[in-house]
Amino acid sequence: MKGYSQFCPVAKAMELLGERWTLLIVRELLMGGSRFNEIQRGLPQISPTLLTKRLGQLEHEGLVVTKRISGQRGYE
């Protein structure tokens, strides 16, 4: 994605959140969704592949953190 080439915090945020579905994923996280299936349930039209990609981008940028669920086979 081409950036805005500005150091303004709003421009930087839009570079991360401006892609399709990303802001809706953030909404689901803020509403308490912490597992992949919970987020996907709130966004039934998003493909699992795209959700995985967007969550990976948010993690790479430090906006979300993935941690292993103790005693279970999953992450949140």
C-alpha positions as CSV (number, residue, x, y, z in Angstrom):
1,M,0.0,0.0,0.0
2,K,1.3,3.4,-0.9
3,G,1.7,5.7,2.1
4,Y,1.0,9.3,2.6
5,S,4.7,10.2,3.1
6,Q,3.8,12.3,6.1
7,F,4.9,12.0,9.7
8,C,1.5,13.2,11.1
9,P,0.1,10.7,13.6
10,V,-3.3,10.7,11.8
11,A,-1.6,9.9,8.4
12,K,0.4,7.1,10.0
13,A,-2.8,5.7,11.6
14,M,-4.6,5.8,8.3
15,E,-1.7,3.9,6.6
16,L,-2.4,1.1,9.1
17,L,-6.1,1.3,9.5
18,G,-7.2,2.5,6.1
19,E,-7.2,-1.0,4.4
20,R,-10.5,-2.7,3.9
21,W,-11.7,-4.6,7.0
22,T,-8.9,-3.4,9.3
23,L,-10.9,-0.8,11.2
24,L,-13.8,-3.3,11.6
25,I,-11.3,-5.9,13.0
26,V,-10.1,-3.2,15.5
27,R,-13.8,-2.7,16.4
28,E,-14.3,-6.4,17.2
29,L,-11.1,-6.4,19.3
30,L,-12.3,-3.3,21.2
31,M,-15.7,-5.0,21.8
32,G,-14.0,-7.9,23.5
33,G,-13.2,-10.4,20.8
34,S,-9.9,-11.9,21.5
35,R,-9.9,-15.2,19.5
36,F,-9.9,-15.7,15.8
37,N,-13.3,-17.3,15.8
38,E,-14.9,-14.5,17.9
39,I,-13.6,-11.9,15.5
40,Q,-14.7,-13.9,12.4
41,R,-18.2,-14.3,14.0
42,G,-18.5,-10.5,14.2
43,L,-17.4,-10.2,10.6
44,P,-19.0,-13.1,8.7
45,Q,-18.2,-11.7,5.3
46,I,-14.4,-11.6,5.7
47,S,-12.5,-14.6,4.4
48,P,-10.3,-16.5,7.0
49,T,-7.3,-15.8,4.8
50,L,-7.8,-12.1,4.8
51,L,-8.6,-12.0,8.5
52,T,-5.3,-13.8,9.2
53,K,-3.4,-11.4,7.0
54,R,-4.9,-8.3,8.6
55,L,-4.3,-9.6,12.1
56,G,-0.7,-10.4,11.1
57,Q,-0.2,-6.8,9.9
58,L,-1.7,-5.4,13.1
59,E,0.7,-7.7,15.1
60,H,3.7,-6.7,13.0
61,E,2.9,-3.0,13.7
62,G,2.6,-3.7,17.4
63,L,-1.1,-2.9,17.6
64,V,-2.1,-6.4,18.8
65,V,-0.2,-9.1,20.6
66,T,-0.7,-12.8,20.2
67,K,-0.4,-15.0,23.2
68,R,-0.8,-18.8,23.8
69,I,-3.8,-19.8,25.8
70,S,-2.5,-21.8,28.8
71,G,-3.9,-25.4,28.9
72,Q,-5.5,-25.1,25.4
73,R,-4.5,-25.5,21.8
74,G,-5.0,-21.9,20.7
75,Y,-4.0,-18.3,20.8
76,E,-5.7,-15.1,21.6
